[in-house]
Amino acid sequence: MKALGWIGLGHMGVPMATNLLQAGHRVSTYNRSRDKATTLKEAGAAELNSPREIVEQSDIVFIMLSDSHAIRSVLTQADGVLEAVTPGKVIVNMSTIAPEDAVEFARLVSEGGGRYVDAPVSGSVGAAKAGQLVILAGGQEIAIEAAQAYFDILGKETIRFGATGTGSSAKLAINLLLGIMGQGIGEAVLLAEKSGVAKEKFLELISKSALNSPFFQMKKDMYVNDNFPAAFVVGLMSKDLGLVKAQANRLGTILPLAEAADTTYRSAKEHGKAALDMAAVYQELREQSEVKYVHQEGEYEMSDIIWPEQYLPGTTDNYVSNEIIVAGLTAAEVWPFLNNTSAWPAYYSNASEIRFHDGTGPELSQGARFRFTTFGFPVEAEVTEYEPPAAGKPARVAWHGWVEGDAETRLDVHHAWLFEDLPGGRVRILTQETQIGKPAQDLARTKPNPMLNAHQEWIDGLANASA
């Protein structure tokens, strides 16, 4: 019997790993937050101390994490997966990521002689618990075949799409359809209600029509009760639609419904619904239809930073927020001075040695990889959010930054910016950063927090440079 490893014990990871245990397999687990391993330890799983140990003690390792940045971290960190990959090891990534990231991760694993399977899943927590997921597999047939017996436990069907990355491509396409369906149902219910049709009666109509589906039946009671307990959360739907949008841009494909869905789910996430089920987009649509901005009376709803779950302020080791509102400037006038990184050292003394990978830059762009030195740290970074100024929408840019190291020196950050035009010819400039790691703990204990002062220099310098 092969030894199995599991990295990532979130909403999906726990029930999936549990099913492997219940089928009689020996499973070792690793999760950054150790408290999440309790249930599996009680079910007989071994809890190990690092991704490297997981690979060393396993023949096949399954990864189920929130995004590419988390996966890259467990692969490349000190005591990470890649330190222990040897010929014969199989790494199965079941997370939803961009296809080009799947190709990159496969290359990294293959450099150590291992094999990589691109195997995201279709289905939410209920299907994971019941072992009824659909596995969307891409990669070498020999590697998929090695994992097939375990896919048969985790899911009801495995579809083999071809080369590495095709599984992720299929997942983005099916999740685009999922997001559009969720928004479509929400809009239809809202229109019926606004027209005087009883919500329960309209939901009954959908159930009896040709448009009924298992998806609708799973969500129906949520609309009835106006309560949206998480199965597949808004935050992850928004993340996946962002990946869809980036993929469409790379392919030169125009997807109007994807654009609309991305905007709506992003707004729902921004307005506090990230942890609710994706069907809560109905609530967001309803609230949008009821909001009135009364500029002449000084009332205006300002936008918030959109946080990846693992970097949510209050749950990390260090967090700072800096904000200014400046008259006589617009978001479009400020944007170029942040977007063009070659301008940073002219107005911010704590950024130097900026260079981009793969011949890109100096302008930022979605997915761009770059490196710079700040606070004495050589930081690798990848742009995870990129929304230039547009009428009626705030401009946004964010990057995941990291400093390689061991448990004492590793640092991960999420640094986000928002530029928002306000009534009266004003612009709001907001920057916030959260950090994870021992160096972040040290920064947080320092008074005054050096990040707070440095970011104030950055935000003031940015405004002055734009004037």
SEDOTOR-509809 format. One line per field, with one value per residue (C-alpha): residue number from 1; residue in one letter; chain; z, y negated, x negated. Coordinates in Angstrom, 3 decimals. Each point is the difference from the previous one (the first is absolute). Example, Ala and Ser with C-alpha at 12.3 -4.5 7.8 and 13.67 -1.06 7.14 Angstrom:
<nodes>
resi	1, 2
resn	A, S
chain	A, A
c3	7.800, -0.660
c2	4.500, -3.440
c1	-12.300, -1.370
</nodes>
This chain:
<nodes>
resi	1, 2, 3, 4, 5, 6, 7, 8, 9, 10, 11, 12, 13, 14, 15, 16, 17, 18, 19, 20, 21, 22, 23, 24, 25, 26, 27, 28, 29, 30, 31, 32, 33, 34, 35, 36, 37, 38, 39, 40, 41, 42, 43, 44, 45, 46, 47, 48, 49, 50, 51, 52, 53, 54, 55, 56, 57, 58, 59, 60, 61, 62, 63, 64, 65, 66, 67, 68, 69, 70, 71, 72, 73, 74, 75, 76, 77, 78, 79, 80, 81, 82, 83, 84, 85, 86, 87, 88, 89, 90, 91, 92, 93, 94, 95, 96, 97, 98, 99, 100, 101, 102, 103, 104, 105, 106, 107, 108, 109, 110, 111, 112, 113, 114, 115, 116, 117, 118, 119, 120, 121, 122, 123, 124, 125, 126, 127, 128, 129, 130, 131, 132, 133, 134, 135, 136, 137, 138, 139, 140, 141, 142, 143, 144, 145, 146, 147, 148, 149, 150, 151, 152, 153, 154, 155, 156, 157, 158, 159, 160, 161, 162, 163, 164, 165, 166, 167, 168, 169, 170, 171, 172, 173, 174, 175, 176, 177, 178, 179, 180, 181, 182, 183, 184, 185, 186, 187, 188, 189, 190, 191, 192, 193, 194, 195, 196, 197, 198, 199, 200, 201, 202, 203, 204, 205, 206, 207, 208, 209, 210, 211, 212, 213, 214, 215, 216, 217, 218, 219, 220, 221, 222, 223, 224, 225, 226, 227, 228, 229, 230, 231, 232, 233, 234, 235, 236, 237, 238, 239, 240, 241, 242, 243, 244, 245, 246, 247, 248, 249, 250, 251, 252, 253, 254, 255, 256, 257, 258, 259, 260, 261, 262, 263, 264, 265, 266, 267, 268, 269, 270, 271, 272, 273, 274, 275, 276, 277, 278, 279, 280, 281, 282, 283, 284, 285, 286, 287, 288, 289, 290, 291, 292, 293, 294, 295, 296, 297, 298, 299, 300, 301, 302, 303, 304, 305, 306, 307, 308, 309, 310, 311, 312, 313, 314, 315, 316, 317, 318, 319, 320, 321, 322, 323, 324, 325, 326, 327, 328, 329, 330, 331, 332, 333, 334, 335, 336, 337, 338, 339, 340, 341, 342, 343, 344, 345, 346, 347, 348, 349, 350, 351, 352, 353, 354, 355, 356, 357, 358, 359, 360, 361, 362, 363, 364, 365, 366, 367, 368, 369, 370, 371, 372, 373, 374, 375, 376, 377, 378, 379, 380, 381, 382, 383, 384, 385, 386, 387, 388, 389, 390, 391, 392, 393, 394, 395, 396, 397, 398, 399, 400, 401, 402, 403, 404, 405, 406, 407, 408, 409, 410, 411, 412, 413, 414, 415, 416, 417, 418, 419, 420, 421, 422, 423, 424, 425, 426, 427, 428, 429, 430, 431, 432, 433, 434, 435, 436, 437, 438, 439, 440, 441, 442, 443, 444, 445, 446, 447, 448, 449, 450, 451, 452, 453, 454, 455, 456, 457, 458, 459, 460, 461, 462, 463, 464, 465, 466, 467
resn	M, K, A, L, G, W, I, G, L, G, H, M, G, V, P, M, A, T, N, L, L, Q, A, G, H, R, V, S, T, Y, N, R, S, R, D, K, A, T, T, L, K, E, A, G, A, A, E, L, N, S, P, R, E, I, V, E, Q, S, D, I, V, F, I, M, L, S, D, S, H, A, I, R, S, V, L, T, Q, A, D, G, V, L, E, A, V, T, P, G, K, V, I, V, N, M, S, T, I, A, P, E, D, A, V, E, F, A, R, L, V, S, E, G, G, G, R, Y, V, D, A, P, V, S, G, S, V, G, A, A, K, A, G, Q, L, V, I, L, A, G, G, Q, E, I, A, I, E, A, A, Q, A, Y, F, D, I, L, G, K, E, T, I, R, F, G, A, T, G, T, G, S, S, A, K, L, A, I, N, L, L, L, G, I, M, G, Q, G, I, G, E, A, V, L, L, A, E, K, S, G, V, A, K, E, K, F, L, E, L, I, S, K, S, A, L, N, S, P, F, F, Q, M, K, K, D, M, Y, V, N, D, N, F, P, A, A, F, V, V, G, L, M, S, K, D, L, G, L, V, K, A, Q, A, N, R, L, G, T, I, L, P, L, A, E, A, A, D, T, T, Y, R, S, A, K, E, H, G, K, A, A, L, D, M, A, A, V, Y, Q, E, L, R, E, Q, S, E, V, K, Y, V, H, Q, E, G, E, Y, E, M, S, D, I, I, W, P, E, Q, Y, L, P, G, T, T, D, N, Y, V, S, N, E, I, I, V, A, G, L, T, A, A, E, V, W, P, F, L, N, N, T, S, A, W, P, A, Y, Y, S, N, A, S, E, I, R, F, H, D, G, T, G, P, E, L, S, Q, G, A, R, F, R, F, T, T, F, G, F, P, V, E, A, E, V, T, E, Y, E, P, P, A, A, G, K, P, A, R, V, A, W, H, G, W, V, E, G, D, A, E, T, R, L, D, V, H, H, A, W, L, F, E, D, L, P, G, G, R, V, R, I, L, T, Q, E, T, Q, I, G, K, P, A, Q, D, L, A, R, T, K, P, N, P, M, L, N, A, H, Q, E, W, I, D, G, L, A, N, A, S, A
chain	A, A, A, A, A, A, A, A, A, A, A, A, A, A, A, A, A, A, A, A, A, A, A, A, A, A, A, A, A, A, A, A, A, A, A, A, A, A, A, A, A, A, A, A, A, A, A, A, A, A, A, A, A, A, A, A, A, A, A, A, A, A, A, A, A, A, A, A, A, A, A, A, A, A, A, A, A, A, A, A, A, A, A, A, A, A, A, A, A, A, A, A, A, A, A, A, A, A, A, A, A, A, A, A, A, A, A, A, A, A, A, A, A, A, A, A, A, A, A, A, A, A, A, A, A, A, A, A, A, A, A, A, A, A, A, A, A, A, A, A, A, A, A, A, A, A, A, A, A, A, A, A, A, A, A, A, A, A, A, A, A, A, A, A, A, A, A, A, A, A, A, A, A, A, A, A, A, A, A, A, A, A, A, A, A, A, A, A, A, A, A, A, A, A, A, A, A, A, A, A, A, A, A, A, A, A, A, A, A, A, A, A, A, A, A, A, A, A, A, A, A, A, A, A, A, A, A, A, A, A, A, A, A, A, A, A, A, A, A, A, A, A, A, A, A, A, A, A, A, A, A, A, A, A, A, A, A, A, A, A, A, A, A, A, A, A, A, A, A, A, A, A, A, A, A, A, A, A, A, A, A, A, A, A, A, A, A, A, A, A, A, A, A, A, A, A, A, A, A, A, A, A, A, A, A, A, A, A, A, A, A, A, A, A, A, A, A, A, A, A, A, A, A, A, A, A, A, A, A, A, A, A, A, A, A, A, A, A, A, A, A, A, A, A, A, A, A, A, A, A, A, A, A, A, A, A, A, A, A, A, A, A, A, A, A, A, A, A, A, A, A, A, A, A, A, A, A, A, A, A, A, A, A, A, A, A, A, A, A, A, A, A, A, A, A, A, A, A, A, A, A, A, A, A, A, A, A, A, A, A, A, A, A, A, A, A, A, A, A, A, A, A, A, A, A, A, A, A, A, A, A, A, A, A, A, A, A, A, A, A, A, A, A, A, A, A, A, A, A, A, A, A, A, A, A, A, A, A, A, A, A, A, A, A, A, A, A
c3	0.000, -0.994, 2.627, -0.653, 0.990, 0.148, 0.080, 0.653, 2.502, -0.944, -0.748, -2.780, 1.219, 3.262, -1.466, -2.912, 2.206, 2.380, -2.821, -0.744, 3.671, 0.178, -3.049, 2.018, -1.359, 2.038, -0.228, 1.342, 0.113, 0.122, 0.460, 0.913, 2.645, 2.091, 1.763, -3.244, 0.172, 3.209, -1.658, -2.267, 2.824, 1.900, -3.100, -0.140, -2.184, 0.860, 0.345, -1.314, 0.442, -3.543, -3.660, -0.387, 2.618, -1.762, -3.268, 1.704, 1.654, -2.881, -3.443, -1.215, 1.373, -0.482, 0.243, 0.573, 0.672, -0.732, -2.823, -1.973, 2.526, 2.817, -2.236, -1.156, 3.647, 1.100, -3.050, 0.264, 3.673, 2.260, 1.017, -2.996, -2.385, -2.573, 2.537, 0.253, -3.522, -1.429, -2.942, 0.495, 2.167, -1.305, 0.893, -0.629, 0.084, 0.458, 0.473, -2.499, -1.590, -3.309, -2.687, -0.480, 3.737, -0.287, -2.802, 2.095, 3.060, -2.146, -1.290, 3.544, 1.144, -3.078, 0.664, 3.089, -1.927, 1.276, -1.909, 0.258, -0.525, -0.644, 1.610, 1.161, 0.964, -0.928, 3.020, 3.371, 3.620, -0.170, -2.963, 1.707, 3.093, -2.083, -2.246, -2.999, -1.470, -3.675, -0.438, -2.923, -0.746, -2.170, -0.258, -0.944, -0.193, 2.173, 2.783, -0.264, 0.045, 3.221, 1.650, -1.590, 2.842, 2.394, -2.435, 0.019, 3.759, -0.175, -2.943, -2.127, -3.285, -1.302, -3.364, -1.576, -2.092, -1.267, 0.677, 3.207, 0.306, -1.846, 3.249, 1.321, -3.282, 0.246, 3.621, -0.855, -2.793, 2.170, 2.842, -2.415, -0.833, 3.729, 0.742, -2.860, 1.130, 3.558, -1.140, -2.467, 2.669, 2.341, -2.637, -0.997, 3.611, 0.625, -3.117, 0.954, 3.526, -1.191, -2.381, 2.839, -0.483, 3.245, 0.304, 1.081, -2.970, -2.441, 1.478, -0.428, -3.655, -0.579, 1.642, -2.388, -3.134, -2.493, 1.784, 3.164, 0.879, 2.855, 0.536, 0.479, 2.378, 2.141, 0.319, 0.047, 3.786, 0.283, -2.051, 1.929, 3.388, -1.140, 1.749, -1.804, 1.964, -1.790, -2.516, -2.660, 1.337, -1.733, 0.650, -1.944, -2.782, -0.345, -0.042, -2.730, -2.131, 0.294, -1.402, -2.774, -0.888, -0.083, -2.156, -2.432, -0.264, -0.738, -2.715, -1.477, 0.643, 0.669, 2.744, 0.885, 2.537, 1.706, 0.342, 1.546, 2.397, 1.047, 0.886, 2.031, 2.004, 0.637, 1.351, 2.203, 1.384, 0.576, 1.896, 2.625, -1.665, -0.747, 2.482, -1.104, -2.623, -3.574, -0.206, 2.271, -3.196, 0.036, 3.201, -1.618, -3.026, 2.257, 2.079, -3.089, -1.234, 3.307, 0.473, -0.656, -0.027, 1.113, -0.856, 0.756, 3.574, 0.480, -0.022, -2.002, 0.422, -0.272, -1.278, 1.974, -0.692, -1.190, 2.138, -0.751, 2.867, 1.383, 0.185, 1.692, 2.411, 3.611, -0.855, -1.060, 1.843, -1.065, -1.641, -0.850, -1.820, -1.458, -1.705, -1.323, -1.885, -2.305, -1.813, -3.585, -1.111, -1.671, 0.186, -3.637, 0.811, 3.001, -1.579, -2.348, 2.865, 1.748, -3.135, -1.369, 2.561, -1.409, 1.556, 3.545, 1.141, -1.006, 2.670, 2.389, 1.603, 1.204, -3.427, -2.042, -2.333, -1.844, -2.839, -1.838, -1.031, -3.547, -1.610, 1.168, 1.798, 1.149, -0.088, 2.223, -1.546, 1.098, 0.895, -0.455, 2.013, 1.358, 2.757, 2.135, 3.263, 2.873, 3.776, -0.799, -1.355, -3.604, -0.817, -2.840, -1.083, -2.317, -0.955, 1.091, -0.683, -2.742, -0.796, -1.701, 0.481, -1.649, 0.230, 3.101, 1.365, 2.323, -1.391, 1.787, 0.021, 2.433, 0.159, 2.000, 1.202, 1.675, 1.432, -0.151, 3.207, 2.778, 2.805, 1.596, -3.109, -2.492, -0.681, -2.065, -0.632, -1.846, -0.927, -1.528, -1.403, -0.850, -1.826, 0.065, -1.416, 2.475, -0.511, -0.042, -2.099, 2.632, -0.132, 2.784, 0.161, 2.280, 0.559, 2.409, 0.635, 2.036, 0.758, 1.202, 1.569, 2.807, -1.567, -0.103, 3.704, 0.699, -2.068, 1.807, 3.391, -1.049, 1.064, -2.043, -2.639, -2.709, -2.716, 1.009, -0.281, -3.222, -1.716, 1.003, -1.781, -3.017, -0.167, 0.583, -2.573, -2.502, 0.401, -0.274, -3.091, -1.632, 0.704
c2	0.000, -3.396, -2.680, -3.132, -3.603, -2.872, -3.718, -2.465, 0.565, -2.570, 0.461, 2.491, 1.543, 1.397, 2.052, 1.206, 1.190, 1.517, 2.119, 1.406, 0.898, 1.622, 2.078, 1.499, -1.959, -1.318, -3.813, -2.593, -3.638, -3.461, -3.321, -3.365, -0.478, 3.096, -0.163, 1.034, 3.405, 1.018, 1.764, 2.035, 0.918, 1.383, 2.021, 1.514, -2.345, -0.857, -3.712, -0.985, -3.217, -1.124, 0.608, 1.562, 2.639, 0.747, 0.739, 1.989, 2.301, 0.301, 1.561, -2.257, -3.504, -1.853, -3.794, -1.900, -3.687, -3.277, -1.405, 0.112, -2.119, 2.441, 2.902, -1.695, -0.644, 3.651, 1.088, -2.408, -0.972, 1.296, 3.514, -0.116, 2.653, -0.441, 0.744, 3.589, 0.786, 2.973, 2.341, 1.912, -2.604, -1.172, -3.468, -0.474, -3.597, -0.131, -3.776, -2.421, -2.000, -1.590, 2.531, -1.588, 0.385, 3.708, 0.273, -1.864, 2.209, 3.134, -1.211, -0.613, 3.460, 1.678, -1.626, 2.204, 3.078, -0.009, 0.043, -2.636, 0.399, -2.996, 1.147, -2.719, 1.124, -0.932, 0.080, -1.711, 1.121, 2.235, 1.921, 0.206, 1.571, 2.471, 0.935, -1.296, -2.489, -0.061, 0.108, -2.063, 1.569, -1.200, 1.307, 3.112, 3.099, 1.979, -2.591, -0.188, 3.795, 0.060, -2.259, 1.503, 2.398, -2.947, -2.155, 2.810, -0.492, -3.798, -0.286, 1.615, -0.624, -0.884, -1.759, 0.050, -3.138, 0.426, -1.882, -1.821, -3.161, 1.351, 1.065, -3.542, -1.432, 2.195, -1.041, -3.698, 0.549, 1.978, -2.504, -2.829, 1.760, 0.501, -3.692, -1.090, 2.405, -1.309, -3.592, 0.863, 1.634, -2.923, -2.544, 1.983, 0.332, -3.693, -1.072, 2.185, -1.431, -3.594, 0.701, 1.157, 3.757, 1.978, 1.373, 3.463, 0.252, -1.015, 2.532, 2.628, -1.048, 0.579, 3.425, 1.004, -1.472, 1.274, -2.240, 2.091, 1.602, 1.775, -3.241, -1.984, 2.590, -0.181, -3.765, -0.324, -0.041, -2.688, -2.361, 0.993, -0.645, -2.861, 1.868, 1.136, 2.532, 0.708, 2.788, -1.806, -3.456, -3.378, -0.660, 3.067, -0.616, -3.515, 1.350, 2.498, -2.623, -2.119, 2.956, 0.356, -3.662, 0.237, 3.145, -1.673, -2.990, 2.251, 1.782, -3.177, 1.323, -2.334, 1.332, -2.637, 2.174, 0.856, -3.726, -0.631, 2.940, -0.960, -3.504, 1.238, 2.696, -2.354, -2.556, 2.651, 0.950, -3.641, -0.551, 2.680, 3.095, 1.827, 2.813, 0.507, 2.475, -1.247, -0.169, -3.061, -1.921, -0.359, -2.048, -2.153, -0.679, -0.882, -2.368, -1.663, -0.694, -1.652, -2.131, -3.721, -2.231, -3.520, -1.968, -3.401, 1.074, 1.376, 3.672, 2.331, 3.660, 0.514, 3.177, 2.456, 2.071, 3.537, 2.493, 3.586, 2.135, 0.861, -3.689, -1.364, -2.804, 1.094, 3.565, -0.720, -0.962, -3.653, -2.457, -3.696, -2.352, -3.444, -2.280, -3.555, -1.984, -2.690, -2.779, -0.880, 3.461, 2.970, 3.722, -0.090, -2.616, 1.903, 3.472, -0.367, -0.855, 3.301, 2.055, -0.941, 1.470, -1.908, -3.114, 1.426, -0.910, -3.639, -0.514, 2.966, 0.594, 3.526, 1.665, 0.854, 2.612, 0.515, 2.493, 2.134, 3.632, 1.288, -3.340, -1.740, -3.335, -2.633, -0.332, 2.309, 2.423, 2.946, 2.887, -2.007, 1.352, -2.484, -0.473, -2.999, -0.829, -1.571, -0.123, 1.714, 3.064, 1.240, 0.595, 2.155, -1.106, 0.949, -2.277, 1.677, -2.799, -2.604, -2.347, -3.279, -3.095, 0.231, -2.094, 0.843, 2.523, -0.366, 0.843, 2.914, 1.692, 2.579, 2.336, 3.040, -0.460, 2.503, 0.348, 3.529, 1.534, 2.493, -0.197, -2.877, -2.115, 0.778, -2.984, -0.140, -3.208, -1.267, -3.676, -1.666, -3.457, -1.732, -3.314, -1.327, -3.199, -1.805, -2.790, -3.520, 0.706, 2.120, 3.292, 2.551, 1.905, 3.052, 2.511, 2.941, 2.897, 3.189, 2.215, 3.552, 1.314, -0.550, -3.209, -1.354, 0.718, -1.935, -2.973, 0.000, -0.215, -3.022, -3.332, -1.961, 2.646, -0.678, 1.196, -2.631, -2.837, 1.288, 0.487, -3.514, -1.259, 2.125, -1.212, -3.680, 0.222, 1.573, -2.839, -2.666, 1.616, 0.066, -3.652
c1	0.000, -1.368, -0.566, 2.049, -0.665, 2.471, -0.877, 2.831, 2.803, 2.621, 3.692, -0.757, -3.228, 1.364, 2.887, -2.114, -2.867, 2.558, 1.421, -3.453, -0.433, 3.412, -0.885, -2.847, -2.951, -2.904, 0.042, -2.447, 1.098, -1.518, 1.776, -1.487, 2.723, -0.515, 3.366, 1.719, -1.703, 1.789, 2.936, -2.252, -2.386, 2.983, 0.900, -3.486, -2.047, -3.590, -0.765, -3.434, -1.949, -0.793, 0.831, -3.443, 0.821, 3.278, -1.815, -2.744, 2.533, 2.483, 0.141, 2.800, 0.637, 3.292, 0.102, 3.252, -0.716, 1.758, -2.131, -3.252, -1.869, 0.679, -1.027, -3.195, -0.827, 0.319, -1.965, -2.924, -0.294, -2.733, 1.145, 2.330, 1.243, -2.770, -2.730, 1.236, 1.238, -1.856, 0.626, 3.240, 1.735, 3.391, 1.322, 3.734, 1.215, 3.780, 0.236, 1.523, -2.811, -0.969, -1.019, -3.423, -0.659, 0.809, -2.570, -2.580, 0.572, -0.253, -3.366, -1.275, 1.077, -1.476, -3.386, -0.226, 1.069, 3.581, 3.284, 2.728, 3.744, 2.230, 3.292, 2.415, 3.484, 3.546, 2.294, 0.200, -0.179, 3.071, -1.388, -3.405, 1.560, 1.979, -2.914, 1.965, -2.435, -0.925, -3.776, -1.329, -3.369, -2.871, -3.537, -1.921, 2.169, -2.427, 0.344, 3.792, 0.182, -2.037, 2.598, 3.124, 0.863, 0.094, 1.973, 2.577, 0.389, 0.147, 2.365, 2.666, -1.801, -3.442, -0.209, -3.455, -0.418, -3.562, -3.212, -0.857, 2.096, 3.029, 1.636, -0.366, 1.293, 3.085, 0.509, -0.058, 2.509, 2.440, -0.325, 0.732, 3.268, 0.632, -0.506, 2.239, 2.742, -0.209, 0.295, 2.755, 2.138, -0.586, 0.995, 3.105, 1.180, -0.654, 1.905, 2.964, 0.082, -0.283, 2.907, 2.254, -0.424, -0.272, -3.529, 1.133, 2.355, -2.708, -2.425, 2.721, 0.292, -3.720, 0.278, 2.790, -1.565, -2.556, -2.520, 0.075, -3.351, -1.780, -1.931, 3.205, 1.447, -3.159, 0.441, 3.797, 0.462, -2.689, 2.172, 3.121, -1.608, -2.253, -2.802, -3.150, -2.087, -3.260, -0.323, -2.038, -0.726, 0.224, -3.697, -1.115, 2.507, -1.398, -3.553, 0.872, 1.748, -3.135, -1.946, 2.591, -0.365, -3.802, 0.168, 2.408, -2.324, -2.960, 1.975, 1.468, 3.512, 2.944, 2.294, 2.647, 1.828, -3.282, -0.740, 3.426, -0.237, -3.531, 1.210, 2.976, -1.782, -2.913, 2.468, 1.634, -3.417, -0.875, 3.250, -0.583, 1.461, -3.268, 0.732, 3.627, 1.105, -0.274, 3.805, -0.282, -0.718, 3.807, -0.323, -2.675, 2.209, 2.909, -2.100, -1.411, 3.512, 0.865, -3.146, 0.348, -3.052, 0.996, -3.121, 1.472, 0.706, -3.477, 0.976, -2.245, -0.803, -3.756, -1.619, -2.120, -3.088, 0.809, -1.924, -1.021, 1.273, -3.451, -1.000, 3.127, -1.008, 0.228, -1.016, -3.604, -3.174, -0.178, 2.383, -0.085, 2.347, -0.759, 2.499, 0.137, 2.654, -1.349, 1.840, -0.818, -1.138, 1.676, -0.660, -1.090, -2.633, -1.396, 0.037, -3.038, -2.350, 0.723, 0.519, -3.436, -2.380, -2.963, 1.594, 0.037, -3.546, 0.538, 2.653, -0.425, -3.387, 0.773, 0.279, -3.077, -1.520, 3.282, -0.152, 2.541, -0.204, 0.524, -0.766, 3.191, 0.343, -0.598, 3.813, 2.018, 2.486, 2.134, -2.301, -3.220, -2.953, -2.528, -2.553, -0.924, -1.750, 1.961, -0.598, -3.294, 1.826, -0.449, 3.667, 1.297, 3.475, 2.838, 2.894, 3.235, 2.493, -0.150, 2.896, -1.012, 2.186, 3.433, 3.148, 2.018, -2.526, -2.988, -3.435, -1.666, -3.361, -1.376, -2.946, -1.001, -3.568, -2.260, -3.485, -1.378, -1.273, 0.554, 2.563, -1.912, -0.592, 2.817, 2.285, 3.228, 1.943, 3.057, -0.355, 3.070, 0.737, 3.277, 0.538, 3.566, 1.446, 2.265, 2.549, -1.369, -3.104, -1.742, -1.858, -0.365, -3.294, 0.023, -2.788, 0.119, -2.358, 0.154, -2.990, -0.569, -3.199, -2.485, -1.415, 3.577, 0.393, -3.191, 1.222, 3.345, -1.724, -2.059, 1.479, 0.738, 0.605, -2.619, 2.389, 2.545, -2.504, -1.562, 3.343, 1.022, -3.129, 0.981, 3.606, -0.929, -2.788, 2.374, 2.502, -2.721, -1.473, 3.451, 0.816
</nodes>
